[in-house]
Structure formats: structure tokens, C-alpha cells
Amino acid sequence: MELVVVFAIVIILTGLVLTGLRYAREKGASARAQTEIAAMSAACENYKADKAAYPRDQTTTDTLDSRGLINFAAYQAAAQYLYGQLAGDPDFDGVPNANSTSYMQFKPKMLGTDNANKVYPRDPFGNSYGYSTIQAATGDTTKGYNPTFDLWSTAGQTTGGDPTRWIKNW
């Protein structure tokens, strides 16, 4: 009987430790995502100071609505474009071009590669960041959240579209 009680206590303690570890890991990933979003936002401001506009692309960033449902394929294409503009790497091979201006140096942990080995920024949860300029492109205030650009992480959410739980610049 005493052995059963000891096993029960060990199982309960193990459950508490594992729950605490998961919470700490998620908190660390959230803090890292906030820092990365702030760094990319600052790089966007520097880009704008040089080019008089934020990074925009008619087929990716101008069509992605941050108010929509999660769509990682669209997020990845827009984030890849953002990476190319901020890193000075328009061919997305992970190496800035010598004749391009780099506004941000991306750490290897911040990057993922797609099926064609093209680099894009990835959040600490393993998903692509979202980047949208739809409101700047259309002037429609029902799309997107900022008149300049929206930059966000879904904070590990893979379905739905509940931005209250996301890590974002708005």
C-alpha cells in the first residue's frame, strides 16, 4: 500500500513539473517573438526612411489580410518577401547580396526554408510570421489593423483566426 502512495506522489509531482516546463517554454517563445517583431518593425522603419515606403508587394503583402483566418502559405510568401527586402537578399538564399542594402541581420534561429530551399522568417513556435500591407494598399480600414503594416505571430495557433492570442505590432 505504501508503495502505491509513493508512486502516486511521484506521478503527481512529475505532472506538475512537466506542466511548469511547458508554461516556461511557451513564455520564452512568446518573449522571443515579441523581440523579433520589434526588431523587424524597427528594420521596416529604417527601410521606410531610405525608400519613403514600407516594404510592399502587390501579389503577397498587399493582398494578405491580417483579419482573416490563419493561412500559413500566404503568411510564408509575404514574410519571405519581407525577409528579402530587410536582409538585402532578394533571391532568398540566406546570403545578402553585396549590392543590396541590409536593414536587419536575421539570426539562423529566426529562419526557415521552404520546399525550394528559399529562406523566410519563422517565429519561435515554428510557423511563418505574417506581414500585411493591405490597408496601405487599399485604404480600406476594414482590412488589416494598421495603416502602415501589420506584423504578427499566431503564437502557436494553427487554425482559426483569434488575434487576441497572437503576438503582434498592433
C-alpha positions as CSV (number, residue, x, y, z in Angstrom):
1,M,0.0,0.0,0.0
2,E,2.8,2.4,0.9
3,L,4.4,1.7,-2.5
4,V,1.2,2.7,-4.3
5,V,1.1,6.0,-2.4
6,V,4.8,6.7,-3.3
7,F,4.1,6.0,-7.0
8,A,1.0,8.3,-6.9
9,I,3.1,11.1,-5.3
10,V,5.8,10.7,-7.9
11,I,3.3,10.7,-10.8
12,I,1.6,13.9,-9.4
13,L,5.0,15.7,-9.0
14,T,6.0,14.6,-12.5
15,G,2.8,16.1,-13.9
16,L,3.4,19.4,-12.1
17,V,7.0,19.7,-13.3
18,L,6.0,18.9,-16.9
19,T,3.2,21.5,-16.8
20,G,5.6,24.1,-15.4
21,L,8.2,23.3,-18.1
22,R,5.6,23.7,-20.9
23,Y,4.5,27.0,-19.5
24,A,8.1,28.3,-19.2
25,R,8.8,27.2,-22.8
26,E,5.7,28.9,-24.2
27,K,6.5,32.1,-22.2
28,G,10.1,32.1,-23.5
29,A,8.9,31.6,-27.1
30,S,6.4,34.5,-26.7
31,A,9.1,36.8,-25.3
32,R,11.3,35.9,-28.2
33,A,8.6,36.5,-30.8
34,Q,7.8,39.9,-29.2
35,T,11.5,40.9,-29.5
36,E,11.8,39.6,-33.1
37,I,8.6,41.5,-34.1
38,A,10.0,44.7,-32.5
39,A,13.3,44.2,-34.4
40,M,11.6,43.6,-37.7
41,S,9.3,46.6,-37.1
42,A,12.4,48.8,-36.5
43,A,14.0,47.5,-39.7
44,C,10.8,48.4,-41.6
45,E,11.1,51.9,-40.2
46,N,14.7,52.1,-41.4
47,Y,13.7,50.8,-44.8
48,K,11.0,53.5,-45.0
49,A,13.5,56.2,-44.0
50,D,15.6,55.1,-47.1
51,K,12.9,54.3,-49.6
52,A,10.0,56.5,-48.4
53,A,7.7,53.5,-48.1
54,Y,7.4,50.3,-46.2
55,P,8.2,47.0,-48.0
56,R,5.2,46.2,-50.2
57,D,4.5,43.7,-52.9
58,Q,1.3,43.7,-54.9
59,T,0.9,39.9,-55.0
60,T,1.8,39.0,-51.5
61,T,1.8,41.7,-48.8
62,D,-0.9,43.9,-50.4
63,T,-3.4,41.0,-50.6
64,L,-2.9,39.4,-47.2
65,D,-5.5,40.5,-44.7
66,S,-4.4,40.0,-41.0
67,R,-8.1,39.9,-40.0
68,G,-8.6,36.7,-42.0
69,L,-8.2,33.1,-41.0
70,I,-4.8,31.6,-40.5
71,N,-3.2,30.9,-43.9
72,F,0.4,29.9,-43.4
73,A,1.1,29.5,-47.2
74,A,0.1,33.2,-47.7
75,Y,2.0,34.2,-44.5
76,Q,5.1,32.5,-45.7
77,A,5.1,34.2,-49.1
78,A,4.6,37.6,-47.6
79,A,7.2,37.0,-44.8
80,Q,9.6,35.8,-47.5
81,Y,9.2,39.0,-49.4
82,L,9.8,41.0,-46.2
83,Y,12.9,39.0,-45.4
84,G,14.3,39.7,-48.9
85,Q,13.8,43.4,-48.5
86,L,15.1,43.7,-45.0
87,A,18.0,41.3,-45.3
88,G,19.1,42.5,-48.8
89,D,18.6,39.0,-50.1
90,P,16.1,39.2,-53.0
91,D,16.8,35.7,-54.1
92,F,16.1,34.3,-50.6
93,D,19.2,32.1,-50.4
94,G,20.2,33.2,-46.9
95,V,23.1,35.3,-48.2
96,P,22.6,39.1,-48.5
97,N,23.6,40.4,-51.9
98,A,26.7,42.6,-52.0
99,N,24.9,45.4,-53.8
100,S,21.8,45.3,-51.7
101,T,21.1,47.3,-48.5
102,S,20.6,45.2,-45.4
103,Y,18.3,46.7,-42.7
104,M,18.4,43.7,-40.4
105,Q,20.6,40.7,-39.8
106,F,18.5,37.7,-39.2
107,K,19.8,35.0,-36.9
108,P,19.7,31.4,-38.1
109,K,17.1,30.5,-35.4
110,M,14.8,33.1,-36.9
111,L,14.8,31.5,-40.4
112,G,13.1,28.5,-42.0
113,T,13.3,27.2,-45.6
114,D,10.5,26.3,-47.9
115,N,10.4,23.3,-50.3
116,A,12.6,25.2,-52.8
117,N,15.2,26.0,-50.1
118,K,14.1,29.7,-50.1
119,V,14.5,31.4,-46.7
120,Y,11.7,33.1,-44.8
121,P,11.4,34.4,-41.2
122,R,9.8,31.9,-38.8
123,D,8.5,32.5,-35.3
124,P,9.7,30.6,-32.2
125,F,6.7,28.4,-32.5
126,G,7.9,27.0,-35.9
127,N,5.4,28.9,-38.1
128,S,5.9,31.8,-40.5
129,Y,5.4,35.3,-39.4
130,G,2.5,37.2,-41.0
131,Y,3.2,40.5,-42.8
132,S,0.5,42.6,-44.5
133,T,0.3,46.0,-46.1
134,I,-3.3,45.6,-47.3
135,Q,-4.7,48.7,-45.6
136,A,-1.8,50.9,-47.0
137,A,-2.5,49.4,-50.5
138,T,-6.3,49.7,-50.5
139,G,-7.1,52.4,-47.9
140,D,-9.9,50.1,-46.7
141,T,-9.9,50.3,-42.9
142,T,-11.9,47.1,-42.6
143,K,-8.9,45.2,-43.8
144,G,-5.8,44.9,-41.6
145,Y,-5.2,46.8,-38.4
146,N,-2.6,49.4,-39.2
147,P,-2.5,52.0,-42.0
148,T,1.2,51.2,-42.5
149,F,1.8,47.4,-42.0
150,D,0.8,44.5,-39.8
151,L,3.4,42.1,-38.5
152,W,2.4,39.1,-36.3
153,S,2.9,35.6,-35.0
154,T,0.0,33.4,-34.3
155,A,1.7,32.3,-31.1
156,G,1.4,28.6,-32.0
157,Q,-2.2,28.7,-33.1
158,T,-2.5,26.7,-36.4
159,T,-6.3,27.1,-37.1
160,G,-8.9,29.8,-36.7
161,G,-8.1,33.4,-36.5
162,D,-8.2,34.7,-32.9
163,P,-5.8,37.6,-33.0
164,T,-6.4,38.3,-29.3
165,R,-3.9,35.5,-28.5
166,W,-1.4,36.5,-31.2
167,I,1.8,38.4,-30.8
168,K,1.5,41.5,-33.0
169,N,2.5,45.1,-33.7
170,W,-1.0,46.5,-33.3
